C-alpha cells in the first residue's frame, strides 16, 4: 500500500543482457532473532555484530525492549543487557519468529504480556505453541492472535508432546527459552515429518554455543525428541552470517539471464537452509562454486526443470518456482504442503500469479507441478509476502511488463531490496 492507502505497483526491471554483478547482503534474519532472544535471557551482556535490521528483527527488538531487555545500537551492531522481564505489549507484525518464539519468553516475565499483529497474522496457526506452554504450566488466554500470556516470572517446564508438522518454529520456540524453565524441557514431536529441519538444527547449534545442554536427534529423518536441561544461558558475542535465503533471488538472476552473480562472505559451514540453493541451481544447469568466501553462480544458456523435494527448505520455494516457470522442461516441487500456512498460502499464491502471466502451474497435494509456457506481462500480487514479491522480480527480468504490487513488503527481511536489485542490474549494464 502507498501512504495514501492506494495499491502501488513497482515495474519490475527487464533485461535483455546477462546480469553480471557482486551483491553484498545483510545478515540472516533467522540467526539475528535467535541471537536477540538468547542475549535477552543470558547471564550477562552480549554484542551482536552483523545483525539484520528489517521489519522482522525490529519487531523482535521492540518486543524484547517492551519486556525489559536493554538493547542499544541503531545499526548492525547491537549491545544487549538482560534484565528482569516484566509485562508489556508485543506487536508481532507478520513475523513468525516473534509470534512463535516470544510466548515462551513471556512466561518468564512478571506480569501480563499482550500479543497482537497484522491482520494476516491473526489467521496463522499458533495453538500448537500456546497449548504446549499451557501443558508446561503457563496461563494463556486465547488460541491465536490476539492472545495474552500471564507471566509468573518462571515456568515449570518438563515433558511435552506436540505436532510441529505445521512449522519447525514450534520446536525452536520451546527450545530457545527452555534452559530458563525450572525443569528445562523435553519436546516430543508426534505427527507428519517435520518441515525445515535446518532451522531446528540452527537453534540447537546456537543453544550449544551459549553452553546450554541440548540432546537432539542424530538422524533428522527420525527427528522426534529434543531435551534441554535447565541452567544458565551464557552470554555470547554473536557474529551473524549473511542471509542466504535473501541471496537466492540475486543468484536466480544469474541463472535466468545466463549471467554471473557473486555473493561475498558465503559461510563455509552453515545451518541456514538457503545454502541448498547452490545444489538446486546446479541441478537446473547453472554453475556454482565457492572460492575464498565468495559464491559465484553462472547461468546456463538453457535452464532445465527440476524434480525436487523442498520439505526441509520450503522458504526457497518461491525462488525455485520462478526459476521453474522460466525453464525449458517441466518441474515438480514436492514436500511443501506446510507452505499453505506461511505468510500466505504460498502454493495457491504462486500458482495463481504465475498462471495470471500465462504460466501452467498446477497445485498438487504436497506441492506444485510447473510446465513451461510463454509468459507475458501483467500484475503480480505479493500477498504481503516478501518472498512472493522477490519471485515476481525474478520473472520480470525475463518477462517484460511485470508489475509487482507492494514491493515494500520485502522490508520484512531485506529493507533495501529495490536498491540492491537495481544496483545489481546497473553493475551488469556497466560490465
Residue, then its C-alpha position, 0 to 999 in steps of 0.5 A: x500500500x502507498x501512504x495514501x492507502x492506494x495499491x502501488x505497483x513497482x515495474x519490475x526491471x527487464x533485461x535483455x543482457x546477462x546480469x553480471x554483478x557482486x551483491x553484498x547482503x545483510x545478515x540472516x534474519x533467522x540467526x539475528x532473532x535467535x541471537x536477540x532472544x538468547x542475549x535477552x535471557x543470558x547471564x550477562x551482556x552480549x554484542x551482536x555484530x552483523x545483525x539484520x535490521x528489517x521489519x522482522x528483527x525490529x519487531x523482535x527488538x521492540x518486543x524484547x525492549x517492551x519486556x525489559x531487555x536493554x538493547x542499544x545500537x541503531x545499526x548492525x551492531x547491537x549491545x544487549x543487557x538482560x534484565x528482569x522481564x516484566x509485562x508489556x505489549x508485543x506487536x508481532x507484525x507478520x513475523x513468525x519468529x516473534x509470534x512463535x518464539x516470544x510466548x515462551x519468553x513471556x512466561x518468564x516475565x512478571x506480569x501480563x504480556x499482550x500479543x497482537x499483529x497484522x491482520x494476516x497474522x491473526x489467521x496463522x496457526x499458533x495453538x500448537x505453541x500456546x497449548x504446549x506452554x499451557x501443558x508446561x504450566x503457563x496461563x494463556x488466554x486465547x488460541x491465536x492472535x490476539x492472545x495474552x500470556x500471564x507471566x509468573x516470572x518462571x515456568x515449570x517446564x518438563x515433558x511435552x508432546x506436540x505436532x510441529x508438522x505445521x512449522x519447525x518454529x514450534x520446536x525452536x520456540x520451546x527450545x530457545x527459552x527452555x534452559x530458563x524453565x525450572x525443569x528445562x524441557x523435553x519436546x516430543x514431536x508426534x505427527x507428519x515429518x517435520x518441515x525445515x529441519x535446518x532451522x531446528x538444527x540452527x537453534x540447537x547449534x546456537x543453544x550449544x554455543x551459549x553452553x546450554x545442554x541440548x540432546x537432539x536427534x542424530x538422524x533428522x529423518x527420525x527427528x522426534x525428541x529434543x531435551x534441554x536441561x535447565x541452567x544458565x544461558x551464557x552470554x555470547x558475542x554473536x557474529x551473524x552470517x549473511x542471509x542466504x535465503x535473501x541471496x537466492x533471488x540475486x543468484x536466480x538472476x544469474x541463472x535466468x539471464x545466463x549471467x554471473x552473480x557473486x555473493x561475498x562472505x558465503x559461510x563455509x559451514x552453515x545451518x541456514x537452509x538457503x545454502x541448498x540453493x547452490x545444489x538446486x541451481x546446479x541441478x537446473x544447469x547453472x554453475x556454482x562454486x565457492x572460492x575464498x568466501x565468495x559464491x559465484x553462480x553462472x547461468x546456463x544458456x538453457x535452464x532445465x526443470x527440476x524434480x525436487x523435494x523442498x520439505x526441509x527448505x520450503x522458504x526457497x520455494x518461491x525462488x525455485x518456482x520462478x526459476x521453474x516457470x522460466x525453464x525449458x522442461x517441466x518441474x515438480x516441487x514436492x514436500x511443501x504442503x506446510x507452505x499453505x500456512x506461511x505468510x500466505x498460502x504460498x502454493x495457491x499464491x504462486x500458482x495463481x500469479x504465475x498462471x495470471x502471466x500465462x504460466x501452467x502451474x498446477x497445485x498438487x497435494x504436497x506441492x506444485x507441478x510447473x510446465x513451461x509456457x510463454x509468459x507475458x506481462x501483467x500484475x503480480x500480487x505479493x500477498x504481503x509476502x516478501x518472498x512472493x514479491x522477490x519471485x515476481x522480480x525474478x520473472x520480470x527480468x525475463x518477462x517484460x511488463x511485470x508489475x509487482x504490487x507492494x514491493x515494500x513488503x520485502x522490508x520484512x527481511x531485506x529493507x533495501x531490496x529495490x536498491x540492491x536489485x537495481x544496483x545489481x542490474x546497473x553493475x551488469x549494464x556497466x560490465 
